[in-house]
Amino acid sequence: MPVKDLLLALVVIIAWGVNFVVIKVGLDGLPPMLLGGLRFLLVAFPAILLIKRPALPWRWLIAYGATISLGQFAFLFEAMGNGMPPGLASLVLQSQAFFTLFFAAMFLGERLRVASVLGLMVSAGGLVLIGSENGTSVPVFALILTLCAAASWAIGNIITRHFGNVNLVALVIWGALIPPLPFFALSWWLEGPALIEASLRGIGLSSILSLAYLAIVATMLGYGLWSRLLSRYPAGKVAPFSLLVPVVGLSSSALLLDERLSDVQCWGALLVMGGLLINVFGPRLLQRLRATQTQLS
């Protein structure tokens, strides 16, 4: 991969990693469901006036928007609103890779790989350690909500298997039409009209900048560059870069928000990251080991 494209991948990784810090800043001024609704409203408009709708039936766009957009971020924003630290959120959300594997096995009949099962067991041990200090930095309820966000993302991944070759930027923008109304309805129900009015009347510059970052940088720019990389290289060569997102998420949270993990949580984070690495690179290592054994025999 040329240096130019490596730099593009780095831009995406930084944009998505810092995204979790920005969400935290946005949640300081806006309640979770209202923040979600405004974010996707800014993603959809006016972009849909400039980007052609992807060649998909509306039922698939609705399914995509309801899972990857609404489900994932409703759970994630609520989790962070209930005490999930941004850095750990960026890490735990990557468990979507394992949910995707299991949903693919359940609904698509795909076989589970040995490396994936091993990686899941290692990461699960890490999640247990992260949540073992309930009452400190990670409330169990917030951890569960983050896992629900990861599961919603994974369901969306299974849905996108039916799309074939589709413009990812157009999919993200037109899929953003689906979440705003449900988000606003949830905000009215869970957060109440009084809080909505007070939040909008007193909205500050930090909240406005957070919304702009979430809509323009993390969503449009991030997915735009990511789709460009996927159009040039095999998915297997591009996807591993996403493993660096929680590294940036944890680092930026420590630098900008002074997020500190306990020793137990650090070990848990290392186990989760190790499990993800086993899931991505384990199959290749097993193939090489088998090939080496065959040559020796």
N, C-alpha and C positions, 0 to 999 in steps of 0.2 A: 504494500500500500504506500503510495507516494506521501511525502511529508505534508503536502497540501491537504490531502484527505485525512491524514492523522490529526492535523490541527483542527479540521472540521469535527472529527470525532471528539476531540478534547473539548471543543466549544460546547457540544451537546452534553457531555458528561458534567461539565461545570454548571451549565444552565440547569440541568435536572438535579444535580446534587445540592446546589444553593437554593433550589426551589423549596426545600423543606424549611429552611430558615425563613424564607419569604412568607411561607404559609403561616408560620408562627407569628411573624410581625403583623400579617393581615388579621389574624385571629385576635390580636390585642385590641383592635378597633371595631371589628365586625364579628357577629356570631357565626358559627360554622356554616349553617345552611344558607344564610344570606350571602356569605362570602362565596359559596359554591355557585349559587344562582347568578351572581354578578359576574363571576369569572367566565362562565360559559356563555353568558349573554354577550360579553365583550369578544369572545372567540368567534361566535356565530355572526355578529353584526359589526361592521358592514361586509365582512369577508365573503358571505354567501352571495353577495351581489357581484363579486368579482371572480369567484371560483365556481366552475361548473360542477353540478352534482355528480358524484360517482355513479357509474352504471350499475346500481344496485336497487332492488325493490325496497320500498319504504319499510317493510317489516324487518329487513336486515339492518337498516339504518337505525330503526327504533331499538332493536335488540342490542346493537353495538352501543348506542348512546345510553341505554338503560344499565349496562353492565360496566364497561370500561370507564365511562364518563360519570354517570350518576352514582352507581353503586360503589365504585372504587373511591371516589372523592367524598361522597357523603359519609362513608365509614371513616376514611382517613381524617377528614377535617374534624369530625366529631371526636375521634380518638385523640387528636392533638389538642382539641378544646377541653378534653378531660384528663390532660396531663401526660400524654405520650410525648417524650422528648423528640425533637426534630431529627437528630442524628440517628437515634435508634429506630425511628419510624422509617427512615430511608433504607435501613438494613432489613428490618422485619418485613417490609413490603416486598422485598425480593423473594420471599417465600412463594410468591405467585408462580415461580418456576416449577415448584413441586406440586402445587395445586393443579397447574396446567397438565403435568404428566399424569396425575391420577384421574382428572376429568377426561383426558384423552383416552385413558385405558377404559374408563367406565362407559363413555358415550361413543367413542370412535373405534374401540376394539384394539387400540395400540398396545404393544407389549411394554411392560415396565422393564427398564434395564437394571442390571445389578448395580451399576455405579450410581444410578438415580436413587435406588432404595437405600444404598449405603449413605449417600449424601443427605438424604432426607433424615435418616436416623441421627447423623452428626448434627445437622442443623436443629432438629427437634430438641436434642440435648442442650444446645445453645439457647433456644427459646425458653426452656425450663429454667436455666440459670438466670436469664434476663428477668423473668417474671417471678423469681423466687424471693426477691426482696420487696414484696408487696408492702405498700405504705411508705416507700421511699420515693425513688424517682420514676418508677413505672407502675402505675396502678394496673392490676390485672384486667379490669374492665377495659382500659385503654388498649392494652395489649391484644385482647380478644377482638376489639373493634378494628385494629390494624390488620389482624389476620383475616377478618371478614372483608376488608378492603382488598387484600391480596387475593382472596378467593373470587371476588367480583371481577378483578382484573383477569384472573385465569379463565373464568367463564367467558369473558369477552374474547380472550385468545382462541378459545374453542370455536366461538361463533365466527371469527374472522377466517377460520380454515375454509369456510364455505364461499369466501369472496373471490378467491383466485387472485389474479393480477389486478390490483386496484390502486388508484392514486391515494397514497396515505394521507397527504395533506388535505385533499378534498374530503376524505373519509372523516378526518378529525374535525374539520370545520362544519360539515353538514351534520355529523353526529352530535355536534354541540348544540344543535337546535332542540334536541330532546330533553336535556337536563334542566334548563332554567325554570320552566313552570313547576315541575315536581319539587325542585329545590325551594322555590318560593312558597309552595304549599306546605312543605315540611317546616320552613322557617315560620310561617304563620301559625302552624300547629304547635311546634315544639318551643319556639322562641317568643312568640306572641307579637301582636301588632305594636304594642307600646315599645318593646325593645327594637323592633325594626325601624320605627319612626325615629327613635332617639339615636340609633346608630347612623342612619342616613343623614339626619340633621347635623350631627356632630362629627361626620366623617372627616378625618384628618389627612394630611399629605401622605403620611406613611401608609395608610390604608389604600389611598388612590395609587401610589407607586407600586404597592404590593399587587393590586389587581392588574395593573399594566404589565408587571413582570410575569405574573401567572398566565395571563392571556397571550401576550405578545412573545415574550422570550421563551418561557418554559414550554408553551404549547405550539404556537405557530413556527417560531424559529427552530425550536428543538426538533419537532416532528418533521419540519421541512428539510433540515439538514440530515436527519436520520434516514428519511425516505430517499434522499439523494445518494447516501452511502449504500443503502440496500439495493438501489437500482444499478450500482456499479460493481458490487461485490457479493459473493454468496452470503446468505444469512449467517452461516456458521463462522464466517470471518468477522462479521460486524457485531453480532450479538454479545460475544464475550466482553466487549468494551463496557457494556452496561454494568458489569461487576464492579467497575470503578465508581459508579454513582454513590453507593453507600460510603465509600472511602471519602469522597468529597463531602457528602452529607454530614458524616461524623466530624470531619476536620473543620468545615465551615461552622458547624454548630458549636464546636469547642472554641473556635477563634472569635466568632461574632456574638454568641449567646452565653459563652462561658459554661457550656454543657459539660459536665464531668460525670464519668461512669465510675461506679465502684469496681473494685478488683474482680468481684464475681461477675458483674455485667460485662467487663472487658473480656473475660474468658468466654462468656456466652456469645459475645459479638464475634470473637475469633472462631468459635465453633460454627456459628451460622455462616460466616464467610467461607470457612473451610468446606462446609457441606455444599455450598454453591459451587465452589471450585471443583469439587469431586464430581458434581452433576454435569458440569460443562466439559471438563477435561478428562474425567475418568474413563469414558468409553475409548478415547484415543489411546490412552495409556494401556488399557487392557488389550486393545488390538495389537499394539506394538509388542507387549509382553508375549502374547500368543504367537505372533510372527517370529519373535526371537526364539521361543521354545521349539517351534516347528523347524527352524533352521538348524538349531543345535541337535535336534533328534534326527 
